[in-house]
Amino acid sequence: MAAAEIVAEFDARLSPRERDLIEQAQAFGRRVIEPAAQQWEHDRRHPTEALRRACQEGLAGIELPTARGGHGCRFSTTLRIVEELARFDFGFAFSLVNHHNALVRVARATPAVAERLVPRMLNGEVIGATALTEPDHGSDLAALTTAARPAGDDWLLDGEKAWVTNGAVAGAIVTLAQTEPGSRQRGLATFLIEADRAGFVRQVPYELPGAHAIGVAGFQLVSYRAPAEALLEPPGAGLKAALEGINRARAYVAAMCAGMLDAALDHAVRYASRRTAFGRPVIEFQGLQWSLVDADTDLAALRLLAYRAAQQIDAGDDADVSAAQAKKLAGSRVLGHLAACVQAMGANGLRADHPLMRHLNACKIAAFTDGTTEMMNERLGKLLVRRRAGNGAGD
Ligand SMILES: Cc1cc2nc3c(=O)[nH]c(=O)nc-3n(C[C@H](O)[C@H](O)[C@H](O)COP(=O)(O)OP(=O)(O)OC[C@H]3O[C@@H](n4cnc5c(N)ncnc54)[C@H](O)[C@@H]3O)c2cc1C
């Protein structure tokens, strides 16, 4: 099945409103991201003004309930929107979806917090982020050490977070912290951290070739006082809540890799059809053509898995296997296919006039976000044993 047919079939199941929003995102990608993405990369900066523009044009409230000013769309719409935006720049799409996720979470905070922050996040005045990872703890989240201790009705937080998407500019950060040192999952709680409060210390954004638009940075909390209303998930519920969103993230990151590969194939096939060597278009050399056929074949498989995960998530079904398989395929195969697209364009494929090298770097980065390829194998291994060896095994 052709990769484009899979998209058409998937989109046909969405509502007209959802399809309109995807078309709006495509137009935004062509109009705002495509002409500027290489400049953001050159300037090594977060595209805050473009992110705000996306918010003002309604792209931040995809799944936010209509009662809160959003579109109330399904997860499938979010996935398709970030897939389309990643065709132009993975970093921008990742920044937007992380802002969206924080916005949707903040909308479920206490009414006072939601009323104060949701309008400002919807229009991009306040940028959202999620902070789980720490300098010493990534895959093993339950080991994190950022400490939260009660102080009257408030909480006092101390610690350091690392690798926060939008961390360069974020104002509202959904943050996982430990309330009972050494207790792992039992003491983990979620807090809303606001960057304009005393005790929040932002760090210098990381140099991240190919994805400066993600605006990754860390921050420190130094006797940061969080009011009672900032407790989003109580102790014991923090890790579960963080992991509940993980299949969504795995599915959309896989779809974003599909978007980058699809765009790279368009560039490579068009270029190789025009470029001649030894008296014929280079696309006619079988070795070159077959490398692109391999890429197109995996693209179709990747989309089928990512879209299946999205449909399962929207139906409330278990998406563990399809989301992890999609993310694993994206993390392990797309990089080589993007390199093949660069190869098909000869040395010109290396130039920043095309997005291919940016996509190549971004694809390597995508293999770490929301769980590494090894962690996909860990999860899939447990599920494989449980499925094939019977209940109880593999836990
Ligand atoms: C661009 C970018 C944006 C990010 N944004 C965010 C964000 O917004 N919020 C956030 O909280 N985090 C974010 N992260 C962090 C990301 O979630 C972590 O990088 C990821 O969880 C892996 O953690 P780590 O990098 O510390 O690797 P580690 O956990 O230190 O792992 C090191 C290596 O060991 C391997 N490994 C670990 N455990 C096992 C095991 N059991 N079996 C086999 N191999 C294993 C890993 O796969 C990896 O290859 C971001 C990362 C990147 C690159």
The ligand as an SDF file (V2000), in Angstrom:
LIG
                    3D

 53 58  0  0  0  0  0  0  0  0999 V2000
   15.5060   16.4870   22.2710 C   0  0  0  0  0  0  0  0  0  0  0  0
   15.0800   15.8800   23.5610 C   0  0  0  0  0  0  0  0  0  0  0  0
   13.9840   16.3980   24.2040 C   0  0  0  0  0  0  0  0  0  0  0  0
   13.6010   15.8840   25.4440 C   0  0  0  0  0  0  0  0  0  0  0  0
   12.5310   16.4430   26.0820 N   0  0  0  0  0  0  0  0  0  0  0  0
   12.2100   16.0140   27.3200 C   0  0  0  0  0  0  0  0  0  0  0  0
   11.1610   16.6600   28.0540 C   0  0  0  0  0  0  0  0  0  0  0  0
   10.4830   17.5680   27.5530 O   0  0  0  0  0  0  0  0  0  0  0  0
   10.9290   16.2480   29.3170 N   0  0  0  0  0  0  0  0  0  0  0  0
   11.6410   15.2410   29.8970 C   0  0  0  0  0  0  0  0  0  0  0  0
   11.3850   14.9310   31.0490 O   0  0  0  0  0  0  0  0  0  0  0  0
   12.6320   14.5860   29.2160 N   0  0  0  0  0  0  0  0  0  0  0  0
   12.9320   14.9620   27.9580 C   0  0  0  0  0  0  0  0  0  0  0  0
   13.9510   14.3320   27.2610 N   0  0  0  0  0  0  0  0  0  0  0  0
   14.7320   13.3000   27.9170 C   0  0  0  0  0  0  0  0  0  0  0  0
   14.4400   11.8990   27.4140 C   0  0  0  0  0  0  0  0  0  0  0  0
   13.1920   11.4830   27.8830 O   0  0  0  0  0  0  0  0  0  0  0  0
   15.6090   11.0280   27.9080 C   0  0  0  0  0  0  0  0  0  0  0  0
   16.7350   11.3750   27.1220 O   0  0  0  0  0  0  0  0  0  0  0  0
   15.3040    9.5650   27.7820 C   0  0  0  0  0  0  0  0  0  0  0  0
   14.3200    9.1860   28.6970 O   0  0  0  0  0  0  0  0  0  0  0  0
   16.5580    8.7060   28.0420 C   0  0  0  0  0  0  0  0  0  0  0  0
   17.1970    9.0800   29.2110 O   0  0  0  0  0  0  0  0  0  0  0  0
   18.7620    9.4060   29.1890 P   0  0  0  0  0  0  0  0  0  0  0  0
   19.0520   10.2220   27.9880 O   0  0  0  0  0  0  0  0  0  0  0  0
   19.0940    9.9890   30.5120 O   0  0  0  0  0  0  0  0  0  0  0  0
   19.4780    8.0140   28.9890 O   0  0  0  0  0  0  0  0  0  0  0  0
   19.8540    6.9720   30.1550 P   0  0  0  0  0  0  0  0  0  0  0  0
   18.6330    6.5690   30.8950 O   0  0  0  0  0  0  0  0  0  0  0  0
   21.0070    7.5160   30.9350 O   0  0  0  0  0  0  0  0  0  0  0  0
   20.3440    5.7610   29.2770 O   0  0  0  0  0  0  0  0  0  0  0  0
   21.6440    5.7100   28.6740 C   0  0  0  0  0  0  0  0  0  0  0  0
   21.6560    4.5690   27.6700 C   0  0  0  0  0  0  0  0  0  0  0  0
   21.3980    3.3380   28.3870 O   0  0  0  0  0  0  0  0  0  0  0  0
   20.3020    2.6760   27.8060 C   0  0  0  0  0  0  0  0  0  0  0  0
   19.5070    1.9770   28.8290 N   0  0  0  0  0  0  0  0  0  0  0  0
   18.9780    2.4760   29.9660 C   0  0  0  0  0  0  0  0  0  0  0  0
   18.2870    1.5510   30.6180 N   0  0  0  0  0  0  0  0  0  0  0  0
   18.3680    0.4180   29.8810 C   0  0  0  0  0  0  0  0  0  0  0  0
   17.8510   -0.9000   30.0200 C   0  0  0  0  0  0  0  0  0  0  0  0
   17.0630   -1.2530   31.0500 N   0  0  0  0  0  0  0  0  0  0  0  0
   18.1410   -1.8160   29.0500 N   0  0  0  0  0  0  0  0  0  0  0  0
   18.9170   -1.4800   27.9820 C   0  0  0  0  0  0  0  0  0  0  0  0
   19.4290   -0.2500   27.7960 N   0  0  0  0  0  0  0  0  0  0  0  0
   19.1540    0.6910   28.7350 C   0  0  0  0  0  0  0  0  0  0  0  0
   19.4580    3.7600   27.1570 C   0  0  0  0  0  0  0  0  0  0  0  0
   18.6350    3.2410   26.1190 O   0  0  0  0  0  0  0  0  0  0  0  0
   20.5500    4.6910   26.6180 C   0  0  0  0  0  0  0  0  0  0  0  0
   20.9950    4.2230   25.3730 O   0  0  0  0  0  0  0  0  0  0  0  0
   14.3180   14.8110   26.0110 C   0  0  0  0  0  0  0  0  0  0  0  0
   15.4040   14.2520   25.3100 C   0  0  0  0  0  0  0  0  0  0  0  0
   15.7840   14.7710   24.1040 C   0  0  0  0  0  0  0  0  0  0  0  0
   16.9560   14.1580   23.3760 C   0  0  0  0  0  0  0  0  0  0  0  0
  1  2  1  0
  2  3  1  0
  2 52  2  0
  3  4  2  0
  4  5  1  0
  4 50  1  0
  5  6  2  0
  6  7  1  0
  6 13  1  0
  7  8  2  0
  7  9  1  0
  9 10  1  0
 10 11  2  0
 10 12  1  0
 12 13  2  0
 13 14  1  0
 14 15  1  0
 14 50  1  0
 15 16  1  0
 16 17  1  0
 16 18  1  0
 18 19  1  0
 18 20  1  0
 20 21  1  0
 20 22  1  0
 22 23  1  0
 23 24  1  0
 24 25  2  0
 24 26  1  0
 24 27  1  0
 27 28  1  0
 28 29  2  0
 28 30  1  0
 28 31  1  0
 31 32  1  0
 32 33  1  0
 33 34  1  0
 33 48  1  0
 34 35  1  0
 35 36  1  0
 35 46  1  0
 36 37  1  0
 36 45  1  0
 37 38  2  0
 38 39  1  0
 39 40  1  0
 39 45  2  0
 40 41  1  0
 40 42  2  0
 42 43  1  0
 43 44  2  0
 44 45  1  0
 46 47  1  0
 46 48  1  0
 48 49  1  0
 50 51  2  0
 51 52  1  0
 52 53  1  0
M  END
$$$$
